[in-house]
């Protein structure tokens, strides 16, 4: 395993890699926080974790505007987003809400 993959997977905080607001990969801490394995989150649309589609749209627009204001590895100097995967940190306020959404129904 590559050292960067090891660091990502074993980071002490929950991390998720998104592509076009779809979860592509999460680390072990993210999965432990929400009660499943990392593979269980792959391919899940981020919209599932928001209270409403309005919240999903509004927060997405704010995040995109913030990314465009800060040139760096994810954003070109002209404000255009660079292609590829983008790391995204989930706001702490959503953790309790996400735990509720991700809880598996008891059978």
KOLVO-507233 format. One line per field, with one value per residue (C-alpha): residue number from 1; residue in three letters; chain; x, y, z. Coordinates in nm, 3 decimals, m for minus. Example, Ala and Ser with C-alpha at 12.3 -4.5 7.8 and 13.67 -1.06 7.14 Angstrom:
nr <- c(1, 2)
rest <- c(ALA, SER)
kette <- c(A, A)
c1 <- c(1.230, 1.367)
c2 <- c(m0.450, m0.106)
c3 <- c(0.780, 0.714)
// end
This chain:
nr <- c(1, 2, 3, 4, 5, 6, 7, 8, 9, 10, 11, 12, 13, 14, 15, 16, 17, 18, 19, 20, 21, 22, 23, 24, 25, 26, 27, 28, 29, 30, 31, 32, 33, 34, 35, 36, 37, 38, 39, 40, 41, 42, 43, 44, 45, 46, 47, 48, 49, 50, 51, 52, 53, 54, 55, 56, 57, 58, 59, 60, 61, 62, 63, 64, 65, 66, 67, 68, 69, 70, 71, 72, 73, 74, 75, 76, 77, 78, 79, 80, 81, 82, 83, 84, 85, 86, 87, 88, 89, 90, 91, 92, 93, 94, 95, 96, 97, 98, 99, 100, 101, 102, 103, 104, 105, 106, 107)
rest <- c(UNK, UNK, UNK, UNK, UNK, UNK, UNK, UNK, UNK, UNK, UNK, UNK, UNK, UNK, UNK, UNK, UNK, UNK, UNK, UNK, UNK, UNK, UNK, UNK, UNK, UNK, UNK, UNK, UNK, UNK, UNK, UNK, UNK, UNK, UNK, UNK, UNK, UNK, UNK, UNK, UNK, UNK, UNK, UNK, UNK, UNK, UNK, UNK, UNK, UNK, UNK, UNK, UNK, UNK, UNK, UNK, UNK, UNK, UNK, UNK, UNK, UNK, UNK, UNK, UNK, UNK, UNK, UNK, UNK, UNK, UNK, UNK, UNK, UNK, UNK, UNK, UNK, UNK, UNK, UNK, UNK, UNK, UNK, UNK, UNK, UNK, UNK, UNK, UNK, UNK, UNK, UNK, UNK, UNK, UNK, UNK, UNK, UNK, UNK, UNK, UNK, UNK, UNK, UNK, UNK, UNK, UNK)
kette <- c(A, A, A, A, A, A, A, A, A, A, A, A, A, A, A, A, A, A, A, A, A, A, A, A, A, A, A, A, A, A, A, A, A, A, A, A, A, A, A, A, A, A, A, A, A, A, A, A, A, A, A, A, A, A, A, A, A, A, A, A, A, A, A, A, A, A, A, A, A, A, A, A, A, A, A, A, A, A, A, A, A, A, A, A, A, A, A, A, A, A, A, A, A, A, A, A, A, A, A, A, A, A, A, A, A, A, A)
c1 <- c(0.000, 0.127, 0.218, m0.042, m0.318, m0.207, m0.214, m0.561, m0.708, m0.570, m0.610, m0.757, m1.041, m1.312, m1.224, m1.417, m1.313, m1.591, m1.631, m1.915, m2.069, m2.068, m1.870, m1.588, m1.387, m1.395, m1.138, m1.168, m1.254, m1.537, m1.679, m1.643, m1.811, m2.113, m2.120, m2.023, m1.727, m1.559, m1.695, m2.053, m2.027, m1.878, m2.109, m2.351, m2.473, m2.391, m2.749, m2.860, m2.696, m2.868, m3.200, m3.345, m3.256, m3.264, m2.991, m2.790, m2.811, m2.745, m2.444, m2.306, m2.325, m2.149, m1.874, m1.820, m1.798, m1.542, m1.331, m1.329, m1.204, m0.896, m0.661, m0.456, m0.432, m0.811, m0.877, m0.693, m0.594, m0.891, m1.134, m1.209, m1.221, m0.951, m1.068, m1.041, m1.123, m1.159, m1.121, m1.406, m1.443, m1.795, m1.917, m1.926, m2.291, m2.400, m2.238, m2.536, m2.778, m2.567, m2.550, m2.930, m2.955, m2.696, m2.838, m2.949, m3.310, m3.335, m3.476)
c2 <- c(0.000, 0.346, 0.573, 0.838, 0.575, 0.447, 0.800, 0.863, 0.533, 0.562, 0.937, 1.011, 1.215, 1.108, 1.190, 1.147, 1.183, 1.317, 1.345, 1.567, 1.537, 1.156, 0.974, 0.779, 0.672, 0.721, 0.635, 0.399, 0.675, 0.808, 0.456, 0.394, 0.725, 0.638, 0.267, 0.075, m0.024, 0.217, 0.023, 0.083, 0.456, 0.432, 0.569, 0.733, 1.079, 1.346, 1.473, 1.177, 1.334, 1.672, 1.752, 1.884, 1.932, 2.308, 2.270, 2.049, 2.309, 2.612, 2.462, 2.327, 2.674, 2.830, 2.566, 2.611, 2.989, 2.949, 2.707, 2.948, 3.232, 3.040, 2.937, 2.631, 2.263, 2.238, 2.572, 2.737, 3.104, 3.194, 3.040, 2.728, 2.403, 2.158, 1.817, 1.512, 1.411, 1.677, 1.618, 1.766, 1.798, 1.753, 2.026, 1.913, 2.026, 1.745, 1.457, 1.388, 1.424, 1.194, 0.927, 0.926, 0.902, 0.627, 0.413, 0.083, m0.011, m0.291, m0.612)
c3 <- c(0.000, m0.090, 0.203, 0.107, 0.094, 0.434, 0.577, 0.433, 0.550, 0.904, 0.963, 1.309, 1.152, 0.911, 0.549, 0.226, m0.137, m0.359, m0.733, m0.852, m0.504, m0.512, m0.242, m0.405, m0.101, 0.275, 0.537, 0.833, 1.081, 0.862, 0.836, 1.211, 1.292, 1.082, 1.161, 0.849, 0.633, 0.388, 0.089, 0.205, 0.122, m0.227, m0.496, m0.250, m0.360, m0.104, m0.132, 0.080, 0.386, 0.373, 0.543, 0.216, m0.149, m0.086, 0.179, m0.057, m0.336, m0.117, 0.061, m0.267, m0.424, m0.123, m0.130, m0.502, m0.463, m0.181, m0.387, m0.681, m0.459, m0.341, m0.624, m0.537, m0.628, m0.677, m0.844, m1.133, m1.112, m1.337, m1.083, m1.289, m1.097, m1.195, m1.317, m1.093, m0.741, m0.474, m0.097, 0.105, 0.481, 0.616, 0.855, 1.218, 1.247, 1.017, 1.208, 1.435, 1.144, 0.927, 1.198, 1.203, 0.824, 0.801, 1.079, 0.930, 0.996, 1.247, 1.108)
// end
